[in-house]
């Protein structure tokens, strides 16, 4: 994604609706998605097919590896995926903002000036915390369903 791909007015509105914190508990500060990027990306592609294309490698690989278990899992956990989609949508807004920081520092500063001394951490911490709680639940439910979610995880992250 580049600056030309970012809809600035939409981003400004979306940022207003993100959860923010005024203080950070050191135990709450997770950097990035649990289990590494591949696990999170599997569900990002599954839940945002219009943006990322449904037939990406990781979706094909999940179907090939787990077959009917995967299909049943995605159907049986629709409520969980609704929550995950919401969390991933917030994380995508956060990512757009980080891209904007690199590509248009003045615009970025005008958007985040109300975040206070925590800066981007004021939104990063609650967004990543929410997302990671749900990713952990998905990971655990995949195991219960007889799948090995570690296949899509960065080694050493589970």
C-alpha positions, 0 to 999 in steps of 0.5 A: 500500500502506498499513500496514493492507496490511502483514502485520507478522509476515510482514514481520519474518520476511522481513526476517530473510532479506534479504541485509545488508552491514556496509560499502558500497563507493561503487561499489555504491550504486545508487539504485532499479532500472536504467532507471527504474521502468517497466522494473522494473514490467513484470517485477514485474507479469509475475512477480507476477500474483496481486498486481498483475494480469497484464492491466495496461497494460504487459503488454498493451503489450509483447504488442502491441508485440513479439507473438510475440517477447515470448511467446518471450522469456518462455518462453525465459528462464524461468531468468532470470525465476526469478532476477529474481522472487527479486530483485524479491521482496526489493525488494518487502520493502524497499519494504514496510519503507520504507512502514512507516517512514512509517506506524509509525516505532516498529515500523520502528525495532524491525525495523531496529535490528540493521542497525547504522549503515548503517540501511536501506542495509544491505539496500538496497545488496545487494538493489538491486545483485542486482536491477540485475544481473539487470535489465541481463541482461534488457535485453541479452537483449531487445535480442538477441531483437529487441525495444527494451527502451528503450520501457519505460525512463525516457529517459536511463537506458540 
